Amino acid sequence: MGLHCSHFHGRGKWGVRFDPDNTEALCYGCHQFMGANPSEHARRKEERLGRQLFEILLEKANDTSLGRIAKRSEKEIREHYRGQLERMKMERDAGQTEYLLLENWI
């Protein structure tokens, strides 16, 4: 079935559209459940991030200037994350088994 990229703040919130803190990989069923249960989704997201990062994510989501920067930088952002994916693949191929950090483009 595969995994879905679930955005806590919808993809229309450009300030956090590409922010790893705003996303998580979910199976189809969990993705549908979180979308249909926003209070549970918020509780889970705050539990995972902690209160302070949860609040920062909300501020970033509502920052229209950050959103404008992201829209203008979409190509650069895409290239950044493609590079991150290649780096992570190389680390896995080299035998890394622990959690791999995804570096934010900002």
RAWOPE-V536064 format. One record per helix or strand of 2 or more residues. SS is the DSSP state (a for helix, b for strand). FROM is the first residue (numbers start at 1). LEN is the number of residues. If there is no record, write none. Layout:
SS | FROM | LEN
SS | FROM | LEN
This chain:
b | 3 | 5
a | 20 | 3
b | 23 | 5
a | 28 | 9
a | 38 | 12
a | 51 | 11
a | 64 | 9
a | 74 | 20
